[in-house]
Amino acid sequence: MRRLAALAALMLAPTAALADLPDLAGREVVVVTENAYPPLQFLDSSGKAIGWEYDAMDEIAKRLNMTVRYENSSWDAMIPAISEAQYDIGMTGITIRDDRKEMVDFSDPYMRSEMVMMVRGDETRFSDAPGFAADPALLMAAQPGTTPFYVGVYEVLDGDEANPRIKLFETFGAGVAALRSGDVDLVLTDGTSGNGYVAASEGALKLVGTPLGTEDFGFIFPTGSDLVAPVNAAIADMAADGTLEALNTRWFLDFKMGE
């Protein structure tokens, strides 16, 4: 397995810092998230919402002179809600995909990560995707409609989206809880989140096998939103001056969940 830095760092190459970013004059922007995808966004032990995406969005707001109000939504409701302009921006480690572009607009990528296999720390029955697929008794957790779901169906199993070996959960955290309790045997996740869970598990979880692919994350907007260009400008500015790299260091290298 590649080092955490290789899994999590993935940012746009630094260039000269941009000048004259758009000024949104204090405009209020409603950002919706799930708070269930550490270390991108989640609730800490005191119930405070924190994470990489919160820090990034707060920095974007500062640079663009906009006021952010956060709301919460389940994953399965988020993209439809954004497509109906119920919120201005959505953030929850959303993979940029062509089918989703038919419903919402995406920002430029702010992060690239690899899909990895997360298992219990004492798992010995399999150590890669073919090993998992070969044992019909093994079960996988997934959220419907997510990238891990489709990777599990088409790259690990047989391409049948109704395969009973895939157990569906409303949230990613619920799937991880089922893994830890022994109700399922595998969770697919991007390397950023997987490494966060493993680091916090004190040996209860581990990653196995080789990465199954890469995915780019972006913020989502209602189609035609006038916020896309300003947010893209801020993302590029943050890549250029090292802010994105600093966020990676804080949340993927230095951070342990629960602290």
Backbone as CSV, one residue per row, in Angstrom:
resi,resn,N_x,N_y,N_z,CA_x,CA_y,CA_z,C_x,C_y,C_z
1,MET,0.839,-1.187,0.000,0.000,0.000,0.000,0.872,1.232,0.000
2,ARG,0.533,2.166,-0.834,1.317,3.381,-0.893,1.163,4.182,0.378
3,ARG,2.105,5.040,0.609,2.060,5.851,1.809,0.856,6.758,1.787
4,LEU,0.416,7.151,2.976,-0.745,8.024,3.121,-0.585,9.303,2.331
5,ALA,0.614,9.838,2.321,0.815,11.085,1.596,0.498,10.912,0.121
6,ALA,0.805,9.722,-0.425,0.537,9.494,-1.841,-0.939,9.323,-2.093
7,LEU,-1.676,8.784,-1.110,-3.111,8.604,-1.281,-3.869,9.913,-1.122
8,ALA,-3.392,10.753,-0.228,-4.163,11.923,0.120,-3.717,13.177,-0.579
9,ALA,-2.519,13.183,-1.022,-2.076,14.450,-1.601,-2.342,14.453,-3.073
10,LEU,-2.509,14.778,-3.976,-3.346,14.666,-5.096,-3.828,16.004,-5.598
11,MET,-3.242,17.081,-5.133,-3.825,18.360,-5.437,-3.350,18.901,-6.773
12,LEU,-3.991,19.927,-7.180,-3.581,20.627,-8.375,-2.148,21.126,-8.189
13,ALA,-1.356,21.091,-9.244,0.027,21.541,-9.128,0.084,23.030,-8.840
14,PRO,0.918,23.456,-7.877,1.009,24.877,-7.552,1.491,25.699,-8.738
15,THR,0.907,26.874,-8.866,1.346,27.850,-9.856,1.416,29.187,-9.149
16,ALA,1.640,30.222,-9.885,1.675,31.542,-9.264,0.307,31.882,-8.688
17,ALA,0.279,32.484,-7.498,-0.986,32.806,-6.845,-1.793,33.770,-7.698
18,LEU,-3.096,33.577,-7.716,-3.972,34.435,-8.488,-4.225,35.745,-7.755
19,ALA,-4.524,36.775,-8.512,-4.856,38.076,-7.917,-6.270,38.446,-8.317
20,ASP,-6.836,39.422,-7.595,-8.141,39.978,-7.952,-9.231,38.905,-8.010
21,LEU,-9.364,38.146,-6.933,-10.460,37.184,-6.851,-11.790,37.922,-6.817
22,PRO,-12.862,37.271,-7.290,-14.176,37.914,-7.250,-14.565,38.294,-5.824
23,ASP,-15.243,39.402,-5.673,-15.743,39.866,-4.380,-17.258,39.714,-4.375
24,LEU,-17.769,38.798,-3.541,-19.206,38.529,-3.504,-19.943,39.410,-2.503
25,ALA,-19.239,40.379,-1.933,-19.864,41.439,-1.124,-20.696,40.900,0.034
26,GLY,-20.208,39.840,0.672,-20.899,39.302,1.836,-22.094,38.440,1.534
27,ARG,-22.291,38.063,0.300,-23.450,37.258,-0.110,-23.576,35.996,0.730
28,GLU,-24.774,35.683,1.203,-24.997,34.450,1.960,-25.140,33.269,1.013
29,VAL,-24.404,32.224,1.295,-24.408,31.010,0.490,-24.716,29.833,1.418
30,VAL,-25.703,29.029,1.043,-26.089,27.880,1.859,-25.368,26.642,1.333
31,VAL,-24.551,26.046,2.199,-23.763,24.862,1.850,-24.323,23.669,2.604
32,VAL,-24.634,22.610,1.887,-25.197,21.414,2.516,-24.149,20.311,2.529
33,THR,-24.106,19.550,3.617,-23.169,18.451,3.751,-23.811,17.330,4.553
34,GLU,-23.089,16.228,4.665,-23.641,15.039,5.320,-23.107,14.846,6.735
35,ASN,-21.914,15.378,6.998,-21.251,15.201,8.296,-21.062,13.726,8.654
36,ALA,-20.733,12.926,7.649,-20.576,11.484,7.890,-19.419,10.898,7.105
37,TYR,-18.431,11.721,6.761,-17.371,11.262,5.872,-16.012,11.762,6.353
38,PRO,-15.556,11.297,7.522,-14.272,11.762,8.042,-13.110,11.284,7.161
39,PRO,-12.045,12.094,7.065,-11.884,13.389,7.735,-12.332,14.583,6.905
40,LEU,-13.141,14.334,5.866,-13.597,15.465,5.051,-14.621,16.316,5.783
41,GLN,-15.616,15.675,6.379,-16.580,16.389,7.227,-17.283,15.381,8.124
42,PHE,-17.371,15.736,9.421,-17.960,14.840,10.411,-18.148,15.616,11.704
43,LEU,-18.762,14.975,12.690,-18.961,15.576,14.003,-17.913,15.026,14.959
44,ASP,-17.237,15.917,15.692,-16.250,15.448,16.652,-16.942,14.983,17.930
45,SER,-16.176,14.621,18.927,-16.745,14.041,20.149,-17.641,15.009,20.903
46,SER,-17.501,16.295,20.635,-18.356,17.290,21.286,-19.574,17.649,20.446
47,GLY,-19.677,17.046,19.244,-20.795,17.347,18.361,-20.536,18.484,17.400
48,LYS,-19.321,19.004,17.384,-18.987,20.108,16.477,-18.668,19.562,15.095
49,ALA,-19.179,20.218,14.065,-18.913,19.814,12.688,-17.550,20.340,12.261
50,ILE,-16.657,19.429,11.857,-15.307,19.802,11.469,-14.878,18.977,10.268
51,GLY,-13.697,19.285,9.714,-13.132,18.469,8.660,-12.466,19.280,7.575
52,TRP,-11.806,18.560,6.672,-11.075,19.181,5.560,-11.981,20.114,4.764
53,GLU,-13.157,19.621,4.404,-14.031,20.428,3.554,-14.541,21.669,4.278
54,TYR,-14.797,21.570,5.576,-15.208,22.760,6.319,-14.101,23.812,6.289
55,ASP,-12.878,23.383,6.540,-11.772,24.341,6.513,-11.603,24.941,5.127
56,ALA,-11.713,24.094,4.092,-11.568,24.598,2.730,-12.681,25.570,2.371
57,MET,-13.919,25.231,2.723,-15.039,26.109,2.384,-14.959,27.425,3.154
58,ASP,-14.539,27.367,4.417,-14.386,28.604,5.179,-13.320,29.501,4.558
59,GLU,-12.249,28.882,4.042,-11.199,29.661,3.392,-11.691,30.235,2.067
60,ILE,-12.449,29.461,1.318,-13.041,29.970,0.079,-13.934,31.170,0.379
61,ALA,-14.759,31.041,1.427,-15.650,32.143,1.801,-14.869,33.400,2.150
62,LYS,-13.770,33.230,2.859,-12.940,34.381,3.239,-12.373,35.069,2.000
63,ARG,-11.885,34.273,1.065,-11.247,34.852,-0.121,-12.252,35.506,-1.060
64,LEU,-13.476,35.003,-1.062,-14.491,35.543,-1.964,-15.413,36.555,-1.285
65,ASN,-15.220,36.775,0.018,-16.090,37.673,0.784,-17.536,37.221,0.678
66,MET,-17.776,35.964,1.030,-19.140,35.451,1.084,-19.392,34.878,2.478
67,THR,-20.653,34.846,2.855,-21.063,34.342,4.163,-21.675,32.964,3.983
68,VAL,-21.156,31.974,4.709,-21.616,30.600,4.544,-22.545,30.214,5.683
69,ARG,-23.666,29.615,5.317,-24.558,28.989,6.297,-24.639,27.507,5.956
70,TYR,-24.324,26.646,6.931,-24.283,25.208,6.687,-25.607,24.541,7.044
71,GLU,-26.007,23.581,6.205,-27.169,22.742,6.448,-26.734,21.283,6.326
72,ASN,-27.584,20.382,6.796,-27.264,18.959,6.782,-28.290,18.196,5.959
73,SER,-27.814,17.152,5.255,-28.704,16.329,4.436,-28.125,14.935,4.332
74,SER,-28.972,13.962,4.082,-28.482,12.616,3.799,-27.862,12.593,2.418
75,TRP,-26.974,11.620,2.178,-26.314,11.515,0.890,-27.309,11.336,-0.251
76,ASP,-28.275,10.430,-0.089,-29.162,10.130,-1.208,-30.056,11.293,-1.590
77,ALA,-30.248,12.258,-0.669,-31.088,13.413,-0.974,-30.284,14.603,-1.483
78,MET,-28.962,14.551,-1.359,-28.167,15.752,-1.590,-28.145,16.201,-3.053
79,ILE,-27.787,15.304,-3.953,-27.696,15.704,-5.352,-29.058,16.135,-5.890
80,PRO,-30.156,15.398,-5.622,-31.460,15.906,-6.066,-31.803,17.274,-5.471
81,ALA,-31.452,17.496,-4.214,-31.758,18.796,-3.584,-30.974,19.920,-4.234
82,ILE,-29.696,19.673,-4.529,-28.905,20.696,-5.220,-29.453,20.933,-6.623
83,SER,-29.839,19.871,-7.311,-30.360,20.023,-8.674,-31.630,20.861,-8.694
84,GLU,-32.368,20.845,-7.579,-33.594,21.645,-7.466,-33.336,22.998,-6.823
85,ALA,-32.057,23.340,-6.632,-31.637,24.631,-6.076,-32.165,24.872,-4.667
86,GLN,-32.320,23.797,-3.887,-32.688,23.966,-2.484,-31.518,24.505,-1.666
87,TYR,-30.295,24.247,-2.153,-29.075,24.751,-1.532,-28.189,25.316,-2.636
88,ASP,-27.171,26.082,-2.230,-26.285,26.706,-3.209,-25.092,25.828,-3.568
89,ILE,-24.557,25.110,-2.580,-23.372,24.277,-2.790,-23.540,23.002,-1.973
90,GLY,-23.069,21.882,-2.508,-23.038,20.630,-1.766,-21.613,20.145,-1.625
91,MET,-21.278,19.596,-0.446,-19.927,19.060,-0.234,-20.016,17.826,0.658
92,THR,-19.504,16.721,0.151,-19.381,15.510,0.969,-18.520,14.491,0.244
93,GLY,-17.343,14.947,-0.230,-16.464,14.059,-0.967,-17.138,13.498,-2.202
94,ILE,-17.743,14.356,-3.016,-18.562,13.921,-4.150,-17.687,13.700,-5.378
95,THR,-17.706,12.481,-5.892,-16.913,12.151,-7.064,-17.487,12.820,-8.308
96,ILE,-16.621,13.427,-9.081,-17.037,14.068,-10.335,-17.285,12.984,-11.374
97,ARG,-18.535,12.865,-11.824,-18.918,11.837,-12.791,-19.843,12.430,-13.830
98,ASP,-19.765,11.897,-15.049,-20.570,12.435,-16.143,-22.061,12.309,-15.878
99,ASP,-22.512,11.184,-15.269,-23.943,11.031,-15.040,-24.445,12.080,-14.043
100,ARG,-23.622,12.442,-13.078,-24.024,13.470,-12.115,-24.026,14.860,-12.748
101,LYS,-23.166,15.061,-13.749,-23.136,16.354,-14.439,-24.439,16.637,-15.177
102,GLU,-25.239,15.605,-15.397,-26.539,15.814,-16.023,-27.531,16.453,-15.056
103,MET,-27.230,16.401,-13.741,-28.126,16.936,-12.720,-27.595,18.206,-12.060
104,VAL,-26.270,18.306,-11.915,-25.661,19.428,-11.196,-24.403,19.866,-11.922
105,ASP,-23.924,21.065,-11.578,-22.615,21.521,-12.034,-21.583,21.205,-10.964
106,PHE,-20.360,20.924,-11.388,-19.255,20.644,-10.478,-18.237,21.775,-10.503
107,SER,-17.582,21.965,-9.373,-16.391,22.796,-9.357,-15.256,22.036,-10.025
108,ASP,-14.135,22.723,-10.217,-12.916,22.022,-10.582,-12.550,21.067,-9.442
109,PRO,-11.782,20.018,-9.727,-11.394,19.101,-8.647,-10.585,19.816,-7.573
110,TYR,-10.906,19.522,-6.320,-10.093,20.027,-5.227,-9.284,18.907,-4.580
111,MET,-9.529,17.662,-4.991,-8.835,16.524,-4.387,-8.962,15.319,-5.308
112,ARG,-7.910,14.522,-5.326,-7.959,13.244,-6.044,-7.576,12.151,-5.062
113,SER,-8.310,11.064,-5.083,-8.016,9.964,-4.173,-8.221,8.644,-4.887
114,GLU,-7.735,7.579,-4.265,-7.835,6.244,-4.824,-8.816,5.398,-4.019
115,MET,-9.549,4.531,-4.696,-10.483,3.636,-4.034,-9.715,2.475,-3.411
116,VAL,-9.980,2.229,-2.126,-9.249,1.188,-1.403,-10.220,0.267,-0.677
117,MET,-9.695,-0.879,-0.225,-10.485,-1.890,0.468,-10.192,-1.818,1.960
118,MET,-11.215,-1.563,2.763,-11.061,-1.498,4.214,-11.733,-2.707,4.852
119,VAL,-11.000,-3.380,5.745,-11.479,-4.604,6.386,-11.166,-4.520,7.877
120,ARG,-11.644,-5.502,8.630,-11.279,-5.568,10.048,-9.783,-5.871,10.196
121,GLY,-9.234,-5.427,11.294,-7.803,-5.594,11.505,-7.348,-7.033,11.573
122,ASP,-8.237,-7.954,11.935,-7.864,-9.367,12.048,-8.287,-10.191,10.841
123,GLU,-8.667,-9.536,9.740,-9.126,-10.250,8.552,-7.977,-11.027,7.907
124,THR,-8.186,-12.346,7.700,-7.175,-13.193,7.050,-7.752,-13.999,5.895
125,ARG,-9.059,-13.948,5.674,-9.688,-14.781,4.655,-9.411,-14.287,3.237
126,PHE,-9.137,-13.009,3.077,-8.826,-12.460,1.757,-7.933,-11.241,1.940
127,SER,-7.197,-10.924,0.888,-6.288,-9.779,0.953,-6.320,-8.938,-0.309
128,ASP,-7.253,-9.261,-1.217,-7.394,-8.468,-2.432,-8.794,-8.674,-2.995
129,ALA,-9.098,-7.958,-4.068,-10.440,-8.027,-4.646,-10.793,-9.416,-5.171
130,PRO,-9.905,-10.093,-5.909,-10.252,-11.446,-6.367,-10.513,-12.405,-5.214
131,GLY,-9.759,-12.253,-4.127,-9.973,-13.122,-2.973,-11.328,-12.909,-2.341
132,PHE,-11.757,-11.657,-2.272,-13.092,-11.369,-1.748,-14.158,-11.949,-2.676
133,ALA,-14.031,-11.706,-3.969,-15.042,-12.151,-4.931,-15.185,-13.668,-4.945
134,ALA,-14.101,-14.385,-4.655,-14.117,-15.846,-4.761,-14.847,-16.526,-3.621
135,ASP,-15.112,-15.812,-2.531,-15.767,-16.425,-1.369,-17.194,-15.902,-1.261
136,PRO,-18.205,-16.694,-1.626,-19.582,-16.212,-1.642,-20.146,-15.884,-0.262
137,ALA,-19.448,-16.274,0.796,-19.936,-15.979,2.145,-19.586,-14.571,2.595
138,LEU,-18.698,-13.908,1.868,-18.237,-12.583,2.271,-19.191,-11.504,1.765
139,LEU,-19.427,-10.483,2.615,-20.385,-9.417,2.305,-19.695,-8.058,2.288
140,MET,-20.240,-7.157,1.486,-19.707,-5.813,1.330,-20.772,-4.783,1.703
141,ALA,-20.362,-3.724,2.394,-21.272,-2.620,2.716,-21.110,-1.513,1.690
142,ALA,-22.200,-0.836,1.349,-22.134,0.290,0.416,-23.363,1.162,0.572
143,GLN,-23.211,2.430,0.185,-24.349,3.329,0.045,-24.816,3.281,-1.406
144,PRO,-26.109,3.154,-1.649,-26.581,3.096,-3.032,-26.255,4.379,-3.787
145,GLY,-25.858,4.221,-5.050,-25.610,5.367,-5.903,-24.257,6.020,-5.742
146,THR,-23.405,5.473,-4.866,-22.085,6.061,-4.644,-21.035,5.377,-5.507
147,THR,-19.878,6.043,-5.638,-18.775,5.436,-6.376,-18.356,4.097,-5.775
148,PRO,-18.204,3.970,-4.428,-17.862,2.649,-3.885,-18.862,1.562,-4.264
149,PHE,-20.140,1.911,-4.336,-21.152,0.928,-4.729,-20.856,0.403,-6.137
150,TYR,-20.623,1.326,-7.077,-20.411,0.898,-8.456,-19.067,0.189,-8.635
151,VAL,-18.043,0.636,-7.918,-16.765,-0.077,-7.976,-16.935,-1.493,-7.425
152,GLY,-17.679,-1.619,-6.322,-17.921,-2.940,-5.758,-18.663,-3.849,-6.708
153,VAL,-19.662,-3.309,-7.384,-20.467,-4.104,-8.313,-19.662,-4.528,-9.537
154,TYR,-18.970,-3.557,-10.149,-18.386,-3.809,-11.464,-16.902,-4.170,-11.440
155,GLU,-16.163,-3.802,-10.401,-14.735,-4.109,-10.367,-14.390,-5.215,-9.379
156,VAL,-15.269,-5.450,-8.397,-14.995,-6.495,-7.418,-15.898,-7.702,-7.646
157,LEU,-17.181,-7.468,-7.854,-18.134,-8.564,-8.027,-18.490,-8.768,-9.494
158,ASP,-19.728,-9.161,-9.758,-20.075,-9.691,-11.081,-20.828,-8.728,-11.984
159,GLY,-20.968,-7.467,-11.562,-21.689,-6.504,-12.382,-23.187,-6.484,-12.151
160,ASP,-23.670,-7.303,-11.238,-25.098,-7.346,-10.916,-25.379,-6.377,-9.771
161,GLU,-26.075,-5.280,-10.050,-26.331,-4.272,-9.022,-27.272,-4.776,-7.936
162,ALA,-27.931,-5.899,-8.176,-28.804,-6.497,-7.159,-28.117,-7.656,-6.437
163,ASN,-26.814,-7.799,-6.604,-26.090,-8.895,-5.963,-26.327,-8.860,-4.455
164,PRO,-26.835,-9.957,-3.872,-27.164,-9.952,-2.440,-25.945,-9.848,-1.531
165,ARG,-24.740,-9.956,-2.083,-23.544,-9.808,-1.263,-23.262,-8.343,-0.923
166,ILE,-23.957,-7.435,-1.564,-23.805,-6.014,-1.247,-24.934,-5.604,-0.316
167,LYS,-24.602,-5.220,0.881,-25.571,-4.784,1.870,-25.598,-3.259,1.890
168,LEU,-26.772,-2.689,1.705,-26.906,-1.243,1.553,-27.157,-0.568,2.892
169,PHE,-26.503,0.580,3.082,-26.644,1.371,4.294,-26.878,2.830,3.906
170,GLU,-27.622,3.534,4.735,-27.966,4.918,4.417,-26.770,5.841,4.504
171,THR,-25.845,5.566,5.424,-24.665,6.405,5.584,-23.405,5.565,5.514
172,PHE,-22.307,6.212,5.171,-21.016,5.537,5.137,-20.631,5.057,6.528
173,GLY,-20.866,5.885,7.532,-20.537,5.514,8.903,-21.253,4.264,9.359
174,ALA,-22.505,4.086,8.931,-23.250,2.884,9.301,-22.617,1.642,8.687
175,GLY,-22.097,1.776,7.470,-21.419,0.646,6.842,-20.139,0.273,7.570
176,VAL,-19.402,1.300,8.012,-18.177,1.030,8.770,-18.510,0.367,10.104
177,ALA,-19.590,0.818,10.757,-20.010,0.196,12.011,-20.364,-1.273,11.794
178,ALA,-21.023,-1.575,10.668,-21.358,-2.966,10.359,-20.104,-3.793,10.106
179,LEU,-19.099,-3.177,9.486,-17.834,-3.870,9.283,-17.190,-4.207,10.620
180,ARG,-17.126,-3.246,11.501,-16.475,-3.464,12.786,-17.201,-4.509,13.631
181,SER,-18.529,-4.568,13.485,-19.300,-5.527,14.280,-19.343,-6.922,13.661
182,GLY,-18.831,-7.059,12.441,-18.817,-8.368,11.792,-20.029,-8.660,10.935
183,ASP,-20.922,-7.691,10.744,-22.099,-7.921,9.910,-21.750,-7.921,8.420
184,VAL,-20.690,-7.221,8.037,-20.167,-7.267,6.676,-18.651,-7.438,6.789
185,ASP,-18.013,-7.688,5.670,-16.590,-8.021,5.683,-15.714,-7.040,4.917
186,LEU,-16.323,-6.103,4.206,-15.542,-5.188,3.372,-16.297,-3.877,3.201
187,VAL,-15.565,-2.790,3.261,-16.078,-1.472,2.884,-15.106,-0.890,1.873
188,LEU,-15.603,-0.441,0.742,-14.782,0.273,-0.227,-14.915,1.766,0.038
189,THR,-13.806,2.451,0.007,-13.834,3.886,0.255,-12.646,4.520,-0.442
190,ASP,-12.672,5.839,-0.594,-11.500,6.511,-1.128,-10.391,6.474,-0.089
191,GLY,-9.171,6.593,-0.534,-8.034,6.477,0.360,-8.007,7.503,1.467
192,THR,-8.521,8.709,1.186,-8.505,9.757,2.204,-9.323,9.348,3.412
193,SER,-10.556,8.958,3.195,-11.422,8.571,4.299,-10.960,7.261,4.922
194,GLY,-10.555,6.289,4.082,-10.114,5.007,4.607,-8.932,5.144,5.543
195,ASN,-7.963,5.947,5.168,-6.815,6.144,6.035,-7.190,6.864,7.322
196,GLY,-8.178,7.763,7.243,-8.643,8.423,8.453,-9.266,7.438,9.432
197,TYR,-10.109,6.556,8.915,-10.733,5.550,9.780,-9.697,4.589,10.353
198,VAL,-8.776,4.148,9.533,-7.766,3.202,10.011,-6.903,3.842,11.096
199,ALA,-6.496,5.087,10.879,-5.647,5.761,11.855,-6.333,5.898,13.204
200,ALA,-7.650,6.065,13.190,-8.402,6.261,14.430,-8.848,4.962,15.068
201,SER,-8.667,3.823,14.395,-9.265,2.566,14.861,-8.407,1.806,15.853
202,GLU,-7.166,2.221,16.061,-6.252,1.539,16.981,-6.132,0.048,16.654
203,GLY,-6.011,-0.247,15.364,-5.803,-1.615,14.918,-7.051,-2.392,14.575
204,ALA,-8.239,-1.813,14.825,-9.478,-2.534,14.535,-9.773,-2.614,13.046
205,LEU,-9.178,-1.722,12.259,-9.393,-1.694,10.817,-8.052,-1.621,10.109
206,LYS,-8.040,-2.087,8.860,-6.839,-1.973,8.037,-7.254,-1.895,6.569
207,LEU,-6.312,-1.515,5.715,-6.517,-1.508,4.279,-5.771,-2.689,3.678
208,VAL,-6.378,-3.318,2.671,-5.738,-4.453,2.012,-5.797,-4.267,0.505
209,GLY,-4.987,-5.045,-0.204,-5.020,-5.028,-1.654,-4.395,-3.779,-2.246
210,THR,-4.603,-3.594,-3.518,-4.095,-2.430,-4.229,-5.257,-1.522,-4.584
211,PRO,-4.991,-0.231,-4.803,-6.079,0.693,-5.162,-6.842,0.219,-6.394
212,LEU,-8.140,0.455,-6.382,-9.010,-0.010,-7.462,-9.301,1.061,-8.494
213,GLY,-8.740,2.236,-8.304,-8.973,3.303,-9.267,-8.837,4.649,-8.590
214,THR,-8.963,5.705,-9.366,-8.869,7.051,-8.823,-10.186,7.787,-9.021
215,GLU,-10.402,8.785,-8.199,-11.593,9.618,-8.335,-11.239,11.046,-7.959
216,ASP,-11.850,11.986,-8.663,-11.697,13.402,-8.367,-12.916,13.883,-7.603
217,PHE,-12.695,14.676,-6.567,-13.782,15.246,-5.784,-14.029,16.689,-6.206
218,GLY,-15.303,17.091,-6.175,-15.655,18.475,-6.462,-16.865,18.895,-5.650
219,PHE,-17.019,20.192,-5.466,-18.245,20.736,-4.888,-19.313,20.751,-5.979
220,ILE,-20.591,20.640,-5.585,-21.673,20.644,-6.576,-22.553,21.876,-6.397
221,PHE,-23.173,22.289,-7.512,-23.986,23.498,-7.582,-25.218,23.233,-8.449
222,PRO,-26.293,23.990,-8.268,-27.388,23.916,-9.233,-26.867,24.262,-10.630
223,THR,-27.427,23.639,-11.631,-26.986,23.893,-12.999,-27.076,25.377,-13.339
224,GLY,-25.985,25.909,-13.873,-25.945,27.310,-14.258,-25.613,28.276,-13.137
225,SER,-25.226,27.759,-11.978,-24.943,28.619,-10.830,-23.819,29.612,-11.141
226,ASP,-24.014,30.859,-10.708,-22.970,31.860,-10.895,-21.873,31.766,-9.842
227,LEU,-21.973,30.762,-8.949,-20.933,30.562,-7.945,-19.796,29.668,-8.433
228,VAL,-20.003,28.948,-9.517,-18.989,27.989,-9.966,-17.672,28.696,-10.291
229,ALA,-17.722,29.743,-11.080,-16.489,30.424,-11.488,-15.755,31.042,-10.298
230,PRO,-16.440,31.760,-9.388,-15.711,32.285,-8.221,-15.091,31.196,-7.357
231,VAL,-15.822,30.105,-7.109,-15.279,29.021,-6.291,-14.081,28.383,-6.989
232,ASN,-14.164,28.191,-8.302,-13.016,27.650,-9.035,-11.799,28.560,-8.905
233,ALA,-12.029,29.866,-8.978,-10.915,30.807,-8.834,-10.285,30.690,-7.459
234,ALA,-11.108,30.520,-6.424,-10.584,30.387,-5.066,-9.823,29.081,-4.897
235,ILE,-10.348,27.990,-5.467,-9.646,26.705,-5.391,-8.276,26.813,-6.044
236,ALA,-8.208,27.429,-7.214,-6.926,27.590,-7.903,-5.975,28.446,-7.082
237,ASP,-6.485,29.483,-6.449,-5.664,30.353,-5.617,-5.111,29.594,-4.415
238,MET,-5.957,28.750,-3.821,-5.530,27.964,-2.660,-4.512,26.890,-3.051
239,ALA,-4.637,26.347,-4.255,-3.632,25.403,-4.735,-2.309,26.119,-4.975
240,ALA,-2.402,27.328,-5.525,-1.196,28.062,-5.873,-0.391,28.494,-4.662
241,ASP,-1.054,28.877,-3.583,-0.311,29.403,-2.437,-0.034,28.354,-1.353
242,GLY,-0.368,27.082,-1.626,-0.046,26.016,-0.695,-1.104,25.708,0.343
243,THR,-2.249,26.389,0.296,-3.280,26.173,1.304,-3.856,24.756,1.228
244,LEU,-4.096,24.254,0.030,-4.643,22.906,-0.096,-3.658,21.873,0.440
245,GLU,-2.386,22.068,0.157,-1.381,21.151,0.679,-1.343,21.188,2.201
246,ALA,-1.484,22.382,2.767,-1.489,22.505,4.228,-2.701,21.801,4.830
247,LEU,-3.859,21.882,4.169,-5.047,21.177,4.652,-4.832,19.668,4.592
248,ASN,-4.188,19.190,3.536,-3.892,17.756,3.450,-3.024,17.308,4.611
249,THR,-2.007,18.103,4.909,-1.113,17.752,6.011,-1.877,17.699,7.320
250,ARG,-2.721,18.694,7.558,-3.459,18.749,8.817,-4.403,17.574,8.967
251,TRP,-5.176,17.276,7.923,-6.272,16.317,8.065,-5.900,14.892,7.699
252,PHE,-4.841,14.689,6.912,-4.518,13.333,6.490,-3.206,12.812,7.063
253,LEU,-2.345,13.690,7.514,-1.073,13.254,8.057,-0.972,13.471,9.563
254,ASP,-1.424,14.627,10.022,-1.282,14.961,11.442,-2.494,14.580,12.282
255,PHE,-3.649,14.426,11.641,-4.905,14.313,12.366,-5.223,12.892,12.778
256,LYS,-5.756,12.737,13.972,-6.360,11.482,14.418,-7.765,11.774,14.905
257,MET,-8.739,11.088,14.351,-10.127,11.367,14.718,-10.353,11.174,16.197
258,GLY,-11.123,12.086,16.760,-11.421,12.032,18.177,-10.606,13.027,18.965
259,GLU,-9.516,13.546,18.332,-8.704,14.549,19.017,-9.229,15.937,18.729
